[in-house]
């Protein structure tokens, strides 16, 4: 018969193993998503939402320069400016993460001028004051 301490130890090992497997599975899914998104934009470079998704994926990984690059690609692909507000917002946050305050301030001011009722561009002014 096992003691309570041994059962707790096995439970901790099982939990750690489960977490490691979950993390490995999550990484595998992120890698697959990146491959698929890159394939989409390679074959259809005007797919704005695919570029944005790629930007978000890079951002989640902490790859801020790659995230900014994908955001710029999305801006270039958005011929009809359907996603302009979202792109400007993402570009603002990319600039903040890169600590490029002049770029962030420029995005904030353009956003506030073009989308005065969108709260993000009001909040960005407060963020830049800090």
N, C-alpha and C positions, 0 to 999 in steps of 0.2 A: 504494500500500500504506500502511496506517495504522500509526502507531507505537504502541508499548506504552502510552505516556502517553495518547494519544488514545483507545485502546480502554478503558483504565481509566476515563477521563472519561465515555465513553458508557455504560459499565456503571454508574457512579455515578448518572448521570442516569436511566437505565432503572430502577434500584433505587428512587430517590427518587420517580419517577413512579408506580411500582407501589405504593409505600407510600402515596402521596397518594390513589391510586385505591382502595386497600384502606380507608383512613380514610374517604373519601367514601362508599364502599359501606357501611361499618359505621355511619356516621352516618345514612345513608338507612334502614338496617334498624332502628336505634334509634327514629328518627322514626316509622316505620311501626308499630313495636311500641307506641309510646306512643299513637298514634291509635287503634289497635285495642283496646288495654286501656281507654282512656278511653271508647270506645264501649261496651265490655262493661259497665263499671261504671255508665255512664249508663243503660243499659237494664236492668241487673240489679245494683242497688247492694248486694245481699247476697252477692256473689261475693268471698269473703274472699281466695282465692288470686290473683284478678285485682288486687285492691287491693295485696296483698303484692308481686306482680310489678311493679306500677307504682312502689311504694316502692323496690324494688331498682333499677329503671331510673333513677329520679331520683337515688338515692344514687350510682350509677355516674357520673352526670354532675356530681356535686358539688352538686346542688341539695338540700341537706340539709333546708331548711324544707319544701319540697314533699314530700320523702321522709317526713318526720315527719307531715305532713298525711295522706298516703296510708296510713301505718301506723295513724293514729288512725281513719281510715275503716274499715280492716280490723278493728280492735278492735270498733268499733260494729256491724259486719256479722257478727261471729262469735257469733251468738246461743247456740250450744251449746258454745262455748269449745273447739272442736275444734283450733283453731290457737293457743290461748292461750300456750303456751310459746314458740312461734316469734314470735308477736306481741310478747310481753314482751321477748324477746331483741332483736328488731329495734328496739323502742322504746328500749331501753337504749343500743344503738349510735347511734341517732339523737340521743339526748340527749348522748352523748359528743361527737359531731361538732359539735353546736351549742354545746358547752362549757357545758351546763346541768348542772352537777354535782349539785345537789339532786335534779333529776328522775332522773338516772342512778343516784344512790344509792338512791332510792326503788324504781326498777325492779329494781335488783340485790337489794335486801332482800326484796322481794315474790317475786322469782324464786327466791332461795335458800330462802325459807320454803316455797314451794309445790313446788319441784322440786329438792330437796336433793341428789339423785344426779346431776343434770345438771351437767356440768363447767363449762359457760359461766358459771353463776351462782356457782361457786366462784372462777373466774378473775376475774370482774368485781369481786369484793371486793379482790383483789390489785391490779387495775388502778386502782381508786379510792384505794388507799393511796399510789400513786406521786405 
